[in-house]
Amino acid sequence: MKQTLVDLSMFLFPTLLFSQIVCLTTDGKPCPPDPEMKYCRGEEVTPNLSVAKAVHISGILVEENSGQPMVFKNEIVQVRNPKSMAILISASVNENGLFDLGVVPAGEFRLLAVRKKADGSLERLPETDQPNRMVCIEESDCKVHAVQHIHGTDWLYEFCPPK
């Protein structure tokens, strides 16, 4: 009996390693996003942009592994207050992944990339984490590489509003 369990686990482990959990309703349709946003409330939001003093910031949004520009249709980079999530600055990302935020005041902020939907609302970029930490200590211009990790599966936070 024990040997059967070992053999079974050797079969299941690779399958589980490359699978994802999918929620389906009883009629086989994908589950709707969590209406109570209970998963969204638990998401930890930390600053990822540190600005020593007011400075002009421009940059490029790149994918972590390839270093290639990340370009999605209607992509926007935002600077937000990490506590209130208020949008302080918003800039479009061009076809080369470049953006220009203008002058950003000193402080700790949340820089994130989002996509504007047809109805004007914002959503997260699919299967991506928000950019890694960036620091600006330059005198007049700061060029940042907003590096995003693609996690390759649907996480519970995928359906939460960007923050």
C-alpha positions as CSV (number, residue, x, y, z in Angstrom):
1,M,0.0,0.0,0.0
2,K,2.8,2.4,0.9
3,Q,4.5,1.7,-2.4
4,T,1.3,2.6,-4.3
5,L,1.1,5.9,-2.5
6,V,4.8,6.7,-3.4
7,D,4.2,5.9,-7.0
8,L,1.0,7.9,-7.1
9,S,2.7,11.0,-5.5
10,M,5.5,10.7,-8.1
11,F,2.9,10.9,-10.8
12,L,0.8,13.7,-9.1
13,F,3.7,16.0,-8.1
14,P,4.7,17.0,-11.7
15,T,1.1,17.4,-12.6
16,L,0.4,19.7,-9.6
17,L,3.7,21.6,-10.2
18,F,2.5,22.8,-13.6
19,S,-1.2,23.2,-12.9
20,Q,-3.3,26.0,-11.5
21,I,-6.5,26.1,-9.5
22,V,-9.5,27.2,-11.4
23,C,-12.9,28.0,-9.9
24,L,-15.9,27.0,-11.8
25,T,-19.6,27.3,-11.0
26,T,-22.0,24.3,-11.2
27,D,-22.8,25.1,-14.8
28,G,-19.1,25.1,-15.8
29,K,-18.5,28.8,-16.1
30,P,-15.6,30.6,-14.4
31,C,-16.4,32.0,-11.0
32,P,-17.1,35.7,-10.8
33,P,-14.6,37.9,-8.9
34,D,-15.0,37.8,-5.1
35,P,-18.0,40.3,-4.6
36,E,-17.0,41.0,-1.0
37,M,-13.4,41.6,-2.0
38,K,-12.3,39.6,1.0
39,Y,-9.0,38.6,-0.7
40,C,-8.4,42.2,-1.7
41,R,-8.6,43.5,1.8
42,G,-5.7,41.2,2.8
43,E,-3.3,42.3,0.1
44,E,-0.1,43.9,1.4
45,V,0.8,47.1,-0.3
46,T,4.2,48.5,0.2
47,P,6.0,51.5,-1.3
48,N,8.3,50.6,-4.2
49,L,9.5,54.1,-5.2
50,S,11.7,56.2,-2.9
51,V,12.4,59.8,-4.0
52,A,15.0,61.7,-2.0
53,K,14.0,65.1,-3.2
54,A,11.7,66.4,-5.9
55,V,13.0,65.2,-9.3
56,H,11.9,64.6,-12.9
57,I,11.3,60.9,-13.3
58,S,11.1,59.0,-16.6
59,G,11.7,55.3,-17.2
60,I,10.9,52.1,-18.9
61,L,8.7,49.2,-17.8
62,V,10.5,45.9,-18.4
63,E,9.9,42.2,-17.8
64,E,12.2,40.8,-15.1
65,N,13.6,37.7,-16.9
66,S,14.0,38.9,-20.4
67,G,14.7,42.6,-19.7
68,Q,12.4,43.4,-22.7
69,P,9.9,46.3,-22.5
70,M,6.4,45.3,-21.3
71,V,3.8,46.8,-23.6
72,F,0.1,46.2,-23.2
73,K,-2.7,48.1,-24.9
74,N,-3.8,51.2,-22.9
75,E,-1.1,50.7,-20.3
76,I,-0.5,53.5,-17.7
77,V,2.1,53.9,-15.0
78,Q,0.8,55.6,-11.8
79,V,2.4,57.0,-8.7
80,R,0.1,56.5,-5.7
81,N,0.2,57.2,-2.0
82,P,0.9,53.8,-0.5
83,K,-1.4,54.3,2.5
84,S,-4.5,55.9,0.9
85,M,-3.9,54.5,-2.7
86,A,-4.7,58.0,-4.0
87,I,-3.4,58.5,-7.5
88,L,-0.8,61.4,-7.4
89,I,0.6,61.1,-11.0
90,S,-0.4,59.1,-14.0
91,A,1.4,58.7,-17.4
92,S,0.9,56.6,-20.5
93,V,3.4,53.9,-21.5
94,N,4.4,54.1,-25.2
95,E,5.0,51.3,-27.6
96,N,8.6,50.9,-26.4
97,G,7.6,50.7,-22.7
98,L,8.8,54.2,-22.0
99,F,7.0,56.6,-19.7
100,D,7.5,60.2,-18.3
101,L,6.1,61.0,-14.9
102,G,7.3,64.6,-14.8
103,V,8.4,66.0,-11.5
104,V,7.7,63.7,-8.5
105,P,7.9,65.2,-5.0
106,A,10.2,63.7,-2.3
107,G,8.7,60.7,-0.4
108,E,7.8,57.1,-0.5
109,F,5.3,56.0,-3.1
110,R,3.7,53.1,-4.9
111,L,4.6,53.0,-8.6
112,L,2.4,50.6,-10.5
113,A,1.4,49.7,-14.0
114,V,-2.3,49.3,-14.9
115,R,-4.4,49.0,-18.0
116,K,-7.3,51.2,-18.8
117,K,-10.4,49.3,-19.9
118,A,-12.9,50.4,-22.5
119,D,-15.3,51.7,-19.8
120,G,-12.5,53.9,-18.3
121,S,-11.9,51.8,-15.2
122,L,-8.5,50.4,-14.4
123,E,-7.3,46.8,-14.0
124,R,-4.1,45.0,-13.2
125,L,-1.8,43.8,-15.9
126,P,-2.5,40.1,-16.4
127,E,-0.2,37.7,-14.5
128,T,2.2,40.4,-13.3
129,D,3.4,41.6,-9.9
130,Q,4.0,45.3,-9.5
131,P,7.5,46.7,-10.2
132,N,10.4,46.0,-7.9
133,R,11.8,48.7,-5.6
134,M,13.3,51.9,-7.3
135,V,15.2,54.7,-5.6
136,C,15.8,58.2,-7.0
137,I,18.6,60.2,-5.5
138,E,19.6,62.2,-8.6
139,E,19.8,66.0,-8.7
140,S,17.6,66.8,-11.7
141,D,16.6,63.7,-13.7
142,C,16.0,60.1,-12.5
143,K,15.7,57.3,-15.0
144,V,14.1,54.2,-13.5
145,H,13.7,50.6,-14.7
146,A,10.3,49.5,-13.5
147,V,11.0,45.8,-13.4
148,Q,7.9,43.6,-13.3
149,H,7.9,39.9,-12.5
150,I,5.5,37.7,-14.5
151,H,4.1,35.0,-12.2
152,G,2.5,33.0,-14.9
153,T,-0.8,32.0,-13.2
154,D,-3.9,33.5,-11.7
155,W,-3.5,34.6,-8.1
156,L,-6.4,35.6,-5.9
157,Y,-5.3,39.2,-6.2
158,E,-5.6,39.2,-10.0
159,F,-9.2,40.2,-9.8
160,C,-8.8,43.0,-7.2
161,P,-8.7,46.6,-8.1
162,P,-5.1,47.9,-8.7
163,K,-3.5,49.3,-5.5
